[in-house]
């Protein structure tokens, strides 16, 4: 259950102890998080500026918070309420994976450039960069973020763990990103590198001859063993067992101490610059817009439809088509325009494939092409299609399922529930009936699985006739919008009369209440004004009832403060209150761990019963965390007797909060946050939508590497229980249907782990960049307790092409350009060049990066690509980029400013490329 896919590094500042990474000690404030964050935010700003320049609008964020950065980056398309939640989530995923390297690879020298493993460390960086690019190209953005976090950690550690700083280098070591450049002058294993430091904190224990000869070395780190080659430097610190072996001490610059302030600061600056260089390479390889999508900067949420295409679904498909057309046409050019459309059809026995596009016209065509056919035996493959949607759509997506039949694959229900909890996506079902007979069958329990999954995700389970369906789809229009937040979510089962209270704040817009079930209700606003369900248009809002759904849209002049709704029914019912607001939060349940670098691990399953539950939460306001004051953060039951358990809050800074709840409510619960919006001076409350509960079962598993197509990956895992021992069934599923082998059961003893291995083999034809979501579940024999782990891995073809494209400048014709720039307008200049990838994978793309002229080229499939550039003499600089099929990036730069002879130009170009890390070789 411990996700080996991450921990919240921000929390590490709370825990004193040995370390193997940049950490804030001795008054410093530089960590892997701050280094990564500085580089990421800087690069995002640059890319946003470039996109704005290309789009012809100004990039003018109103402040420095991520929320304001997203608003400014989206420019004129962000005309409505813009939430920074997805950007926050993307940043946290990268930070988390960065920190995870210290947990899962603490004893792996190459992951930290320890023990002079320079070639191996560079190999990890290059492989990781290839995986990032492949994942982005296949739109596996989450996998790209995870790989990016890990690669950045290894790159950053080079500057803290080697003697690059002590060698007086002031620029990053570009050779780490350039496989065509050698790693020269490495100290061999027999060369002593350090003098003894009895105190353990000497300013520079590296031997003078190592410094004078510019030998590159790094400290040896012993997590479990103290041995090291004779005369070698140690990493240093309490967690390093080699640091007590002569030569004692260490050369790590992780900590800012009194004796290494300058060296620590230099290492931080170099690590930040190197991180920026790596990000620049990725941006050039994949493009500005793809990079921003990886970073979670997009107009609005993804709209995902899962549609039954059996013969009886013609009316439902027509309504879904109508809704899609309305969403596209009405929201085009606004912040609420979806950033992507996903469509997953299903039938029996077929389901899928997943269709995804950013082009609204292509989505219109795809849904128009759906034709109802077959499906005479009623149950269909609904949950198999939903599994594809949950793993294919980004986290926190809204998914809409249209069907008139029960699920034939109901055995997937627990897998779907695990994926819902992991992705925090919301699933709403629109369930229609084929006939009166089948309607009775549906109400008798055939749709129960859908209702349970909708409740677990915070979605709606709407039962209507086919004739009523058009009235029910307003839910889609409501929720396919930006900055959607939940104020209240409650399920009452069994039915009874209950009064629910909730707080509305000034920032909320388009407030809507949804009640499913046969109920009567009365709403009361803070001033005491009431409206009942019988008043379709009243003083508080408009009530629309269709099937089992009541939808109440509050009037725009709603009053902030405490509201009440009294609901009465003898049947189970649900109540949900939503609106649009920038004020929200993101969260993960975590558990603490010890080791060389203690911290918090994100849970990939349910929290453990019988112990305090912890979660990491980030509060998001209009202008960042400074614009809000967070009060109580609690866990609240979803159904049954309402129970609220307040957590102990530890402020980690920048809106990040560690919450500890000593006593967890029984049954399913949600997270609720209350506070004050300083912008409007009004109290707010926000609630999560995804239900969670605790378990006595725990699963631990580690995905330590990517897998190649056609190869078998072994995945060790362990299962334990604090409940009764015995036989526990093991099930595993993956969304690609790749072959897997795993034990059918394990025999558990209370408090002890039973270990085994799962293997998965992607076919040899699997495209590089394919992202696989694997769900592993353990269940007690009586079925009363279970838990799961959701694991993710990438299928990456082994990269053999690490060589950047080569550029040969053939001619520069600029003689017509006057030296007086004010006379430049009527004159033109030209450049001609050849670009080749040699024996590599071939040129995939060539594009203009700088310059206002016209770039053209011959066929990219040719061995030599001829490039022509024409521009006004007023535009005196050109830079174009070439990217090969493996994602290797080349830059070609030319300037006619103060032009001399062609030979001088070429030599200047070579010098510029060497200094600024161009990926091209320019031949004179």
C-alpha positions in Angstrom: 0.0 0.0 0.0 3.0 2.3 0.5 3.4 3.9 -2.9 6.8 3.3 -4.0 5.8 6.0 -6.5 6.4 8.9 -4.2 6.7 10.8 -0.9 6.1 14.4 0.0 9.6 15.9 0.2 8.3 19.1 1.6 7.6 17.2 4.9 11.2 16.2 5.3 12.1 19.5 6.7 10.2 18.5 9.8 12.3 15.5 10.6 15.9 15.8 11.9 18.2 13.0 10.9 20.9 11.8 8.5 20.5 12.7 4.8 21.7 12.0 1.3 20.2 15.0 -0.5 19.9 18.8 -0.4 18.2 19.6 2.9 17.6 22.8 5.0 20.0 22.6 7.9 21.9 25.3 9.7 19.7 28.1 8.5 19.8 27.2 4.8 16.6 26.8 2.8 17.8 24.8 -0.3 16.2 21.4 -0.9 15.6 19.3 -3.9 12.1 20.8 -3.9 13.3 24.4 -4.0 15.9 23.7 -6.6 13.4 21.8 -8.8 10.7 24.4 -8.2 12.9 27.3 -9.1 13.9 25.6 -12.3 10.4 24.5 -13.2 8.7 27.8 -12.5 11.4 29.7 -14.4 11.1 27.4 -17.4 7.3 27.5 -17.3 7.4 31.3 -17.4 9.8 31.3 -20.4 7.5 28.9 -22.2 4.4 30.9 -21.3 6.1 34.0 -22.7 7.0 32.2 -25.9 3.4 30.9 -26.4 2.1 34.4 -25.7 4.5 35.9 -28.3 3.4 33.3 -30.8 -0.2 33.9 -30.1 0.1 37.6 -30.2 -1.0 38.4 -26.6 0.8 39.7 -23.5 1.9 37.4 -20.8 1.3 39.5 -17.7 0.7 37.4 -14.5 -0.7 39.5 -11.7 1.6 37.9 -9.2 4.1 35.1 -8.6 1.8 32.4 -7.2 1.1 29.3 -9.4 -2.6 30.3 -9.7 -1.6 33.7 -11.1 1.0 32.2 -13.3 -1.6 29.8 -14.8 -4.1 32.7 -15.4 -1.4 34.7 -17.2 -0.1 31.8 -19.2 -3.6 30.9 -20.6 -4.0 34.5 -21.7 -7.2 35.5 -23.5 -8.5 31.9 -23.4 -8.7 32.2 -19.6 -11.7 34.6 -19.5 -13.5 32.8 -16.6 -12.4 31.4 -13.2 -9.0 29.7 -13.5 -7.9 27.1 -11.0 -4.2 26.3 -10.4 -5.0 22.9 -8.9 -3.7 20.8 -11.8 -0.5 22.8 -12.0 -0.1 22.3 -8.2 -0.7 18.6 -8.7 1.9 18.3 -11.5 4.5 20.1 -9.3 3.8 17.9 -6.4 4.1 14.7 -8.5 7.5 15.9 -9.7 8.7 16.9 -6.2 7.4 13.6 -4.9 9.3 11.5 -7.4 12.4 13.6 -6.9 12.4 12.8 -3.2 11.6 9.2 -3.8 15.0 8.5 -5.2 16.4 8.9 -1.7 14.0 6.3 -0.4 14.0 3.6 -3.0 17.6 4.0 -4.3 19.4 5.1 -1.1 22.0 2.3 -1.6 22.3 2.8 -5.4 25.5 4.9 -6.0 24.7 5.9 -9.6 21.4 7.4 -8.6 23.4 9.9 -6.5 26.7 10.1 -8.3 28.3 8.5 -5.2 31.4 6.4 -5.3 32.7 7.9 -8.5 29.9 6.3 -10.6 29.9 9.1 -13.2 29.3 7.0 -16.4 26.5 5.0 -14.7 24.9 8.2 -13.3 25.0 9.9 -16.7 23.5 6.7 -18.2 20.5 7.0 -15.8 20.0 10.7 -16.8 20.1 9.9 -20.5 17.8 7.0 -20.2 15.4 9.1 -18.1 15.4 11.9 -20.6 14.5 9.5 -23.4 11.7 8.1 -21.3 10.3 11.5 -20.5 10.2 12.4 -24.2 8.6 9.1 -25.2 6.0 9.5 -22.5 5.1 13.0 -23.5 4.8 12.0 -27.2 2.4 9.2 -26.2 0.5 11.7 -24.0 1.4 9.8 -20.8 2.0 13.0 -18.9 1.9 11.5 -15.4 4.6 9.0 -16.4 6.7 11.9 -17.8 6.4 13.9 -14.6 7.4 10.9 -12.5 10.5 10.2 -14.7 11.3 13.9 -14.7 11.4 14.1 -10.9 13.7 11.1 -10.6 16.1 12.3 -13.3 16.3 15.8 -11.8 17.3 14.3 -8.4 20.2 12.4 -9.9 21.4 15.4 -11.9 21.2 17.7 -8.9 23.1 15.3 -6.7 26.1 15.5 -9.0 26.8 19.1 -7.8 26.4 18.3 -4.2 28.2 14.9 -4.1 31.1 15.5 -6.5 34.0 17.9 -6.4 32.8 19.9 -9.4 32.4 23.0 -7.2 35.8 22.5 -5.6 37.3 22.5 -9.1 36.2 26.1 -9.4 33.6 25.4 -12.1 31.0 28.1 -12.4 28.9 26.4 -15.2 27.0 23.1 -15.2 28.7 20.1 -16.5 27.0 19.9 -19.9 28.6 16.5 -20.7 26.1 14.9 -18.3 23.4 15.7 -20.9 25.6 15.1 -24.0 26.5 11.5 -24.6 28.6 12.6 -27.6 30.9 14.4 -25.2 33.3 12.3 -23.0 33.5 12.4 -19.3 37.2 13.2 -19.1 39.8 13.2 -16.3 37.9 10.9 -13.9 39.9 9.8 -10.8 40.3 6.0 -11.0 39.6 3.7 -8.2 43.3 3.5 -7.1 43.8 7.3 -6.9 43.6 8.7 -3.4 41.4 11.8 -3.4 40.9 13.1 0.1 42.9 13.9 3.2 41.8 12.9 6.7 39.4 15.1 8.5 39.2 14.1 12.1 36.5 16.7 13.0 34.3 15.6 10.2 33.7 19.1 9.0 36.7 20.5 7.1 36.1 23.1 4.5 37.9 21.3 1.6 39.5 17.9 2.4 40.2 17.1 -1.3 43.9 16.5 -2.0 45.8 19.4 -3.7 47.0 17.3 -6.6 43.4 16.3 -7.4 42.4 19.9 -7.6 45.5 21.0 -9.6 45.0 18.2 -12.1 41.3 18.9 -12.3 40.4 15.3 -11.5 36.7 14.6 -11.0 35.8 12.5 -8.0 32.8 12.0 -5.7 32.3 10.8 -2.1 31.7 7.1 -1.2 28.5 6.5 0.6 27.9 3.5 2.9 24.3 3.1 4.0 24.8 -0.5 5.2 28.6 -1.0 4.9 31.6 1.1 5.9 34.2 -0.1 3.4 35.6 2.1 0.7 38.8 2.1 -1.5 41.9 3.3 0.2 42.3 7.1 0.3 38.9 7.9 -1.2 36.6 10.7 -0.1 33.4 9.9 1.8 30.0 11.4 1.3 29.9 12.4 5.0 27.2 12.8 7.6 25.7 10.5 10.2 24.0 8.3 7.6 27.3 7.5 5.9 29.1 4.6 7.6 32.3 5.2 5.4 32.8 8.6 7.0 34.5 7.1 10.0 37.1 5.3 7.9 40.3 7.2 7.1 40.2 9.6 5.3 37.4 10.6 7.6 34.8 13.4 7.0 33.1 14.0 3.7 32.7 16.3 0.7 28.9 16.4 0.5 27.4 19.8 0.1 23.9 18.7 0.9 23.8 20.7 4.2 24.6 24.3 4.6 27.0 24.3 7.5 29.3 27.0 8.9 32.3 25.5 7.2 30.8 25.1 3.7 28.3 28.0 3.1 30.0 29.1 -0.1 30.3 25.6 -1.5 26.7 24.7 -0.6 25.4 27.8 -2.3 27.5 27.2 -5.4 26.2 23.6 -5.6 22.6 24.8 -5.3 23.1 27.4 -8.0 24.8 24.9 -10.4 22.1 22.3 -9.7 19.4 24.8 -10.5 21.1 25.9 -13.7 21.7 22.2 -14.7 18.0 21.5 -14.1 17.0 24.4 -16.3 19.3 23.0 -19.1 17.6 19.6 -18.9 14.2 21.2 -19.0 15.2 23.3 -22.0 16.2 20.1 -23.8 12.8 18.6 -23.1 10.9 21.7 -24.2 12.8 21.8 -27.5 12.2 18.1 -28.1 8.4 18.0 -27.4 7.4 21.6 -28.0 6.0 24.4 -25.8 2.4 23.3 -25.7 3.2 19.7 -24.9 5.5 20.8 -22.1 2.7 23.0 -20.6 0.3 20.1 -20.8 2.8 17.9 -18.9 2.9 20.7 -16.3 -0.9 20.7 -15.9 -1.5 24.1 -17.5 -4.6 23.8 -19.7 -7.8 25.7 -20.1 -10.2 23.4 -18.3 -10.9 19.8 -17.3 -10.9 16.9 -19.8 -14.4 15.7 -20.9 -14.6 11.9 -21.1 -17.6 9.9 -22.3 -18.0 6.2 -21.9 -20.9 5.1 -24.1 -22.8 1.8 -24.6 -23.2 1.2 -28.3 -25.7 -1.7 -28.2 -28.7 -1.8 -30.4 -31.1 -0.2 -27.8 -28.9 2.8 -27.2 -29.7 4.9 -30.3 -31.6 7.6 -28.3 -28.9 7.7 -25.6 -26.1 8.1 -28.2 -28.1 10.8 -29.9 -28.4 12.7 -26.6 -24.7 12.3 -25.8 -23.9 13.6 -29.3 -26.2 16.6 -28.7 -24.5 17.3 -25.3 -21.0 17.1 -26.8 -22.0 19.4 -29.7 -23.5 21.9 -27.2 -20.4 21.8 -24.9 -18.1 22.4 -27.9 -20.1 25.2 -29.5 -21.1 27.1 -26.3 -17.7 27.0 -24.6 -15.4 27.5 -27.5 -12.9 30.3 -26.8 -13.7 30.5 -23.1 -11.9 29.1 -20.0 -14.6 26.4 -19.8 -13.6 25.0 -23.2 -12.3 21.5 -22.5 -8.6 21.0 -23.1 -9.2 17.5 -24.4 -12.0 15.1 -25.3 -12.0 11.4 -24.6 -14.4 8.8 -26.0 -14.6 5.1 -25.0 -17.3 3.0 -26.6 -18.3 -0.4 -25.3 -20.6 -3.3 -26.4 -20.4 -7.0 -25.8 -17.8 -8.5 -26.1 -16.0 -5.4 -27.4 -14.8 -2.3 -25.5 -12.6 0.6 -26.6 -10.4 1.7 -28.1 -9.8 5.0 -26.4 -10.2 7.9 -28.7 -8.7 11.2 -27.5 -8.3 14.5 -29.3 -7.9 18.2 -28.6 -9.7 19.0 -31.8 -13.4 19.6 -31.1 -14.3 18.9 -34.8 -12.6 15.5 -34.5 -14.6 14.8 -31.4 -17.8 15.7 -33.1 -17.0 13.3 -35.9 -16.0 10.5 -33.5 -19.2 10.6 -31.6 -21.3 11.0 -34.7 -19.7 7.9 -36.1 -21.0 5.8 -33.2 -23.6 3.3 -34.5 -25.8 1.2 -32.2 -25.7 -2.5 -32.9 -25.9 -5.9 -31.2 -26.0 -6.5 -27.5 -29.2 -8.7 -27.2 -28.2 -10.4 -23.9 -28.5 -7.1 -21.9 -25.3 -7.1 -19.7 -22.4 -5.3 -21.4 -18.7 -4.7 -20.9 -19.2 -1.3 -19.1 -16.6 -1.6 -16.4 -13.9 -2.7 -18.8 -14.5 0.5 -20.8 -14.6 2.5 -17.6 -11.2 1.0 -16.6 -9.7 2.4 -19.9 -11.3 5.8 -19.2 -9.9 6.0 -15.7 -6.4 5.0 -16.7 -6.4 7.1 -19.9 -7.9 10.3 -18.6 -5.8 12.7 -16.3 -6.4 12.6 -12.6 -9.4 14.4 -11.3 -11.3 14.1 -14.5 -15.1 14.0 -14.9 -16.2 10.8 -16.7 -19.8 10.3 -17.9 -21.2 6.8 -18.6 -24.2 6.2 -20.7 -25.8 2.8 -20.5 -29.1 0.9 -20.3 -27.7 -2.4 -19.1 -26.0 -3.9 -16.1 -22.3 -4.7 -16.2 -21.3 -8.1 -17.5 -17.8 -7.6 -16.1 -18.9 -6.8 -12.6 -15.9 -8.7 -11.2 -14.0 -5.5 -12.1 -15.9 -3.4 -9.5 -13.1 -3.5 -6.9 -10.5 -2.6 -9.5 -12.6 0.3 -10.7 -13.0 1.5 -7.0 -9.2 1.3 -6.6 -8.6 3.3 -9.7 -11.2 5.9 -8.7 -9.5 6.4 -5.3 -6.1 6.6 -7.0 -7.1 9.0 -9.7 -9.6 11.0 -7.7 -11.8 11.1 -10.8 -15.5 11.6 -10.6 -17.8 9.1 -12.5 -21.5 9.8 -13.2 -23.8 7.2 -14.7 -26.8 8.0 -16.9 -28.9 4.8 -16.7 -31.9 4.4 -18.9 -34.3 1.5 -19.2 -35.1 -0.5 -22.4 -38.6 -1.5 -21.3 -40.8 -1.6 -18.3 -39.8 -5.2 -17.6 -36.2 -4.3 -17.8 -36.8 -1.1 -15.8 -38.1 -3.3 -12.9 -35.0 -5.5 -13.3 -32.8 -2.5 -13.1 -34.5 -1.1 -10.0 -34.2 -4.6 -8.5 -30.4 -4.2 -8.3 -28.9 -4.6 -11.7 -27.6 -1.0 -11.5 -26.3 -1.3 -7.9 -22.7 -1.6 -8.9 -23.0 1.7 -10.8 -24.6 3.5 -7.9 -21.8 2.3 -5.5 -19.1 3.5 -7.9 -20.8 6.8 -8.5 -21.0 7.4 -4.7 -17.4 6.3 -4.2 -16.2 8.9 -6.7 -18.5 11.7 -5.7 -20.5 11.4 -9.0 -24.2 11.0 -9.7 -26.1 7.8 -10.4 -29.1 9.1 -12.5 -31.9 6.8 -13.4 -34.3 8.1 -16.1 -36.3 7.0 -19.0 -34.9 7.5 -22.4 -37.5 10.2 -22.9 -36.3 12.0 -19.8 -32.5 11.7 -20.6 -32.2 15.1 -22.3 -33.3 16.8 -19.1 -30.8 14.9 -17.0 -27.7 15.8 -19.0 -27.6 19.3 -17.5 -25.3 17.7 -15.0 -22.6 17.3 -17.7 -22.9 20.9 -18.7 -22.6 21.9 -15.0 -19.5 19.8 -14.3 -17.6 20.1 -17.6 -16.3 23.4 -16.4 -13.2 25.0 -14.9 -12.5 25.4 -11.2 -15.3 23.1 -10.0 -15.3 22.6 -6.3 -17.4 20.6 -3.8 -18.8 22.3 -0.8 -20.8 19.4 0.7 -21.3 15.7 -0.1 -23.5 13.4 2.0 -25.2 10.0 1.6 -28.0 9.0 3.9 -28.7 5.3 4.0 -31.2 4.1 5.2 -33.4 7.1 4.4 -34.5 9.4 7.1 -35.2 13.1 7.8 -31.9 15.0 8.2 -30.8 18.6 8.3 -27.5 19.3 6.5 -25.6 22.6 6.9 -23.0 24.1 4.7 -21.1 27.4 4.3 -21.1 29.4 1.1 -18.4 32.0 0.5 -18.2 35.1 -1.7 -15.9 33.5 -4.2 -18.4 30.8 -5.2 -20.2 31.1 -8.5 -22.8 28.9 -10.3 -23.8 27.1 -7.1 -25.7 23.9 -7.8 -27.3 21.3 -5.5 -27.9 17.7 -6.6 -30.2 15.3 -4.7 -30.7 11.8 -5.9 -33.6 9.7 -4.5 -37.3 10.2 -3.9 -37.2 13.0 -1.4 -38.8 16.2 -0.2 -36.7 19.1 1.0 -36.6 22.6 2.2 -33.6 25.0 1.8 -32.9 27.9 4.2 -30.5 30.7 3.5 -28.5 32.7 6.1 -31.3 35.3 6.3 -34.0 32.7 7.0 -35.5 32.7 3.6 -36.9 29.2 2.6 -37.8 27.3 -0.5 -39.2 23.8 -0.8 -38.9 21.2 -3.6 -42.5 22.0 -4.8 -41.4 25.6 -5.8 -39.7 25.2 -9.1 -38.8 28.8 -9.3 -38.4 30.5 -5.9 -36.6 33.1 -3.9 -33.4 31.0 -3.5 -33.1 29.2 -6.9 -34.6 27.0 -9.6 -35.6 23.4 -9.0 -35.5 20.9 -11.8 -36.6 17.3 -11.2 -36.1 14.4 -13.6 -36.1 10.7 -12.7 -34.4 10.2 -9.4 -32.5 13.5 -9.7 -33.4 17.0 -8.3 -31.1 19.7 -9.5 -31.2 23.1 -7.8 -29.4 26.1 -9.3 -29.1 28.9 -6.7 -29.8 32.4 -7.8 -26.8 34.6 -8.6 -27.6 36.9 -5.7 -27.1 34.0 -3.2 -26.0 35.1 0.3 -22.7 34.0 1.8 -22.9 32.3 5.2 -24.5 29.3 6.8 -27.1 27.5 4.7 -29.4 24.6 5.7 -31.3 21.9 3.7 -33.8 19.7 5.5 -34.3 16.4 3.5 -36.8 13.7 4.2 -37.2 10.3 2.6 -37.8 6.7 3.5 -35.3 5.6 0.8 -31.6 6.2 0.6 -30.5 9.5 -0.9 -27.5 11.6 -1.7 -26.9 15.4 -1.4 -24.1 17.3 -3.1 -23.4 21.0 -3.3 -20.9 22.3 -5.9 -19.8 25.6 -7.4 -17.0 27.3 -9.2 -14.1 28.9 -7.2 -10.4 29.2 -7.2 -10.3 28.3 -3.5 -9.7 24.5 -3.2 -7.2 22.0 -2.0 -5.3 18.9 -3.2 -4.3 16.1 -0.9 -2.8 12.6 -0.5 -2.9 10.1 2.3 0.6 9.4 3.5 2.6 7.4 6.0 6.0 8.1 7.6 9.1 6.0 7.0 12.5 5.9 8.5 15.9 5.4 6.9 18.9 7.5 5.8 16.4 10.1 4.6 13.2 9.8 6.6 10.0 11.3 5.2 6.4 10.5 4.1 5.3 8.1 1.4 2.1 8.5 -0.6 -0.3 5.6 -0.1 -1.4 3.8 -3.2 -4.1 2.0 -1.3 -6.2 2.6 1.8 -4.7 3.9 5.1 -4.0 1.3 7.8 -6.5 0.8 10.6 -5.7 1.1 14.2 -3.2 3.9 13.9 -3.3 7.7 13.2 -4.0 8.7 9.6 -1.8 11.3 8.0 -2.3 13.3 4.8 -0.4 16.0 2.9 -2.6 18.8 1.8 -2.0 21.9 -0.3 -4.4 24.8 0.1 -5.0 26.9 -3.1 -6.3 30.5 -3.1 -6.8 33.2 -5.6 -3.3 34.7 -5.0 -1.6 31.7 -3.5 -1.7 30.6 0.2 -1.2 34.2 1.4 -4.8 35.1 0.3 -6.4 32.6 2.6 -6.4 31.4 6.2 -6.8 27.7 6.8 -8.8 26.7 9.9 -9.9 23.1 10.6 -9.1 20.1 8.4 -11.1 17.0 9.3 -12.3 13.6 8.1 -16.1 13.4 7.9 -18.2 10.3 7.3 -20.1 10.1 4.0 -23.1 8.1 5.3 -24.6 6.7 8.5 -24.4 8.8 11.7 -22.4 11.9 10.8 -19.0 11.9 12.5 -16.3 14.6 12.2 -12.7 14.0 13.3 -10.5 17.1 13.4 -6.9 16.7 12.5 -3.8 18.2 14.0 -2.4 20.7 11.5 1.3 21.3 10.9 2.0 24.2 8.5 4.9 23.4 6.2 4.8 26.8 4.5 3.7 27.8 1.0 0.2 26.4 1.6 1.5 22.9 2.3 0.1 21.2 5.4 0.7 17.9 7.2 -2.5 16.7 8.9 -2.6 14.0 11.5 -6.0 12.4 12.5 -5.6 10.2 15.6 -9.0 8.6 15.4 -10.5 7.8 12.0 -14.2 7.6 11.5 -15.8 4.2 10.9 -16.8 3.4 7.3 -16.2 5.6 4.3 -15.0 9.2 4.9 -14.0 12.4 3.0 -11.7 15.3 3.7 -13.1 18.7 4.6 -11.2 22.0 4.9 -12.6 25.1 6.4 -11.0 28.6 6.6 -11.3 32.3 5.6 -10.8 33.9 2.3 -8.9 37.0 2.9 -9.8 38.5 -0.5 -13.5 38.6 0.4 -13.3 38.2 4.2 -15.8 35.3 4.1 -15.6 31.9 5.6 -15.4 28.9 3.2 -15.6 25.1 3.3 -14.4 22.7 0.7 -14.8 18.9 0.6 -13.1 16.1 -1.3 -15.2 13.9 -3.5 -13.4 10.5 -3.4 -14.5 8.3 -0.5 -11.8 6.5 1.5 -11.7 4.0 4.4 -9.1 2.2 6.4 -7.9 -1.4 6.2 -5.9 -3.9 8.3 -4.3 -5.3 5.2 -1.2 -3.7 3.7 0.5 -4.3 0.3 4.0 -3.1 -0.4 5.4 -3.1 -3.9 8.2 -1.3 -5.8 8.4 -0.4 -9.5 12.1 0.2 -9.8 12.6 0.4 -13.5 10.9 0.7 -16.9 10.3 -2.3 -19.0 11.2 -2.9 -22.7 8.7 -4.3 -25.2 8.9 -8.1 -25.3 10.8 -8.3 -22.0 9.5 -9.5 -18.7 9.5 -7.3 -15.6 9.6 -8.9 -12.2 7.7 -7.0 -9.5 8.3 -8.2 -6.0 5.5 -7.5 -3.5 4.7 -8.2 0.1 1.3 -8.5 1.9 0.6 -8.3 5.7 -2.4 -7.9 7.9 -3.0 -6.7 11.4 -6.2 -8.7 11.4 -6.8 -12.5 11.5 -4.3 -14.5 9.5 -5.2 -17.2 7.0 -5.5 -17.4 3.2 -5.8 -14.2 1.3 -6.7 -14.2 -2.4 -4.5 -12.2 -4.7 -5.8 -10.6 -7.9 -4.0 -8.4 -10.4 -5.2 -6.5 -13.5 -3.6 -4.1 -15.9 -5.4 -1.7 -18.3 -3.4 -2.9 -21.3 -4.3 -6.6 -20.8 -0.6 -7.5 -20.9 0.2 -11.1 -19.8 0.9 -11.4 -16.0 1.8 -14.2 -13.7 1.1 -14.0 -10.0 0.1 -16.2 -7.1 -3.6 -16.9 -6.7 -3.3 -16.6 -2.9 -0.9 -16.1 0.0 -1.1 -17.4 3.5 -0.7 -14.6 6.0 0.4 -14.6 9.7 -0.8 -11.6 11.7 1.9 -8.9 11.7 4.3 -10.6 9.3 4.8 -10.1 5.6 4.3 -12.8 3.0 6.4 -12.1 -0.1 6.0 -13.1 -3.7 6.6 -11.9 -7.2 4.3 -10.7 -10.1 5.6 -10.7 -13.6 4.3 -8.7 -16.5 5.3 -8.9 -20.2 4.4 -6.3 -22.7 4.3 -7.6 -26.3 7.2 -6.9 -28.5 5.0 -4.6 -30.6 4.2 -2.3 -27.7 4.9 1.3 -28.7 7.6 3.1 -26.7 6.0 5.5 -24.1 3.1 3.2 -23.4 1.9 3.7 -19.8 0.6 0.8 -17.9 -1.6 1.0 -14.8 -1.5 -2.2 -12.7 -3.9 -2.9 -9.8 -2.9 -5.5 -7.2 -5.4 -6.6 -4.6 -5.3 -8.8 -1.5 -8.7 -10.0 0.1 -9.4 -12.1 3.2 -11.2 -15.4 2.7 -14.4 -14.1 4.3 -14.2 -10.9 2.1 -14.5 -8.6 5.1 -11.2 -6.9 4.6 -9.0 -6.1 1.6 -6.6 -3.6 0.3 -5.0 -2.7 -3.0 -1.9 -1.1 -4.6 -2.2 0.9 -7.8 1.2 0.8 -9.6 2.3 2.4 -12.8 5.1 1.6 -15.2 6.3 2.7 -18.6 7.2 0.6 -21.6 10.3 2.2 -23.2 12.2 0.9 -26.2 15.9 0.8 -25.4 17.4 4.0 -26.7 20.5 3.5 -28.8 20.5 6.8 -30.6 22.0 9.5 -28.3 23.6 11.6 -31.0 22.2 15.0 -31.9 21.6 16.0 -35.5 24.4 17.7 -37.4 24.1 21.0 -39.2 26.4 22.2 -42.0 26.0 25.9 -43.0 26.3 26.0 -46.8 25.9 29.8 -47.3 24.9 33.0 -45.7 24.0 35.8 -48.1 23.7 39.1 -46.2 25.7 41.4 -48.4 22.6 43.5 -49.2 22.0 44.2 -45.5 23.2 47.8 -44.6 25.3 48.4 -41.5 22.8 51.1 -40.6 20.0 49.1 -39.1 17.6 52.0 -39.6 17.9 51.4 -43.3 17.1 47.6 -43.1 13.5 47.5 -44.1 13.7 47.0 -47.9 16.5 44.4 -47.8 16.6 40.7 -47.3 19.2 38.0 -46.3 19.3 34.3 -46.7 20.8 31.2 -45.1 21.2 27.7 -46.5 22.1 24.7 -44.5 22.1 20.9 -44.5 20.8 18.9 -41.5 21.4 15.2 -41.1 21.0 12.6 -38.3 23.9 10.5 -39.6 23.3 6.9 -38.7 20.6 7.8 -36.1 16.9 7.4 -36.1 16.2 10.2 -38.6 15.0 13.8 -38.4 11.4 14.1 -37.1 10.9 17.8 -36.9 12.6 21.1 -37.8 11.1 24.4 -36.6 12.0 28.1 -36.2 12.7 29.2 -32.7 14.1 32.7 -33.1 13.7 35.0 -36.1 10.9 36.7 -38.0 11.7 35.2 -41.4 10.4 32.2 -43.3 11.9 28.7 -42.7 11.5 25.9 -45.3 13.0 22.5 -45.7 13.0 19.5 -48.0 11.5 16.1 -47.0 12.4 15.0 -43.5 12.8 11.4 -44.6 15.8 12.2 -46.8 19.4 11.5 -45.5 20.2 15.2 -45.8 17.5 17.8 -45.2 18.1 21.1 -47.0 17.0 24.1 -44.9 16.3 27.5 -46.3 15.8 30.7 -44.3 14.8 34.1 -45.7 14.3 37.2 -43.5 14.3 41.0 -43.6 17.7 42.5 -42.7 15.8 44.0 -39.7 15.6 40.5 -38.2 19.3 39.7 -37.8 19.3 36.5 -35.8 18.0 33.1 -36.6 17.8 29.9 -34.5 16.1 26.8 -35.7 15.7 23.5 -33.9 15.9 19.9 -35.3 14.7 16.9 -33.3 15.3 13.3 -34.3 13.0 10.3 -33.8 14.8 9.5 -30.5 14.1 13.0 -29.1 17.7 14.3 -29.4 17.7 18.0 -29.9 19.9 20.2 -32.1 20.1 24.0 -32.3 21.4 26.0 -35.3 22.1 29.6 -34.7 23.2 32.4 -37.1 23.6 36.1 -36.6 24.4 38.8 -39.2 25.0 41.4 -36.6 28.4 43.0 -37.3 29.1 40.4 -39.9 32.7 39.7 -40.9 34.0 37.0 -43.1 32.1 33.8 -43.4 35.0 32.0 -41.7 34.9 34.2 -38.7 31.2 33.7 -38.5 31.5 29.9 -38.5 34.3 29.9 -35.8 32.2 32.2 -33.6 29.3 29.9 -34.1 31.3 26.9 -33.0 32.5 28.7 -29.9 28.9 29.8 -29.0 27.6 26.2 -29.4 30.3 24.8 -27.2 29.7 27.3 -24.5 25.9 27.3 -24.6 25.5 23.6 -25.1 24.2 23.4 -28.6 23.2 20.0 -29.8 24.5 20.7 -33.3 28.0 20.2 -34.8 28.4 23.1 -37.3 31.0 22.5 -39.9 33.0 25.3 -41.5 
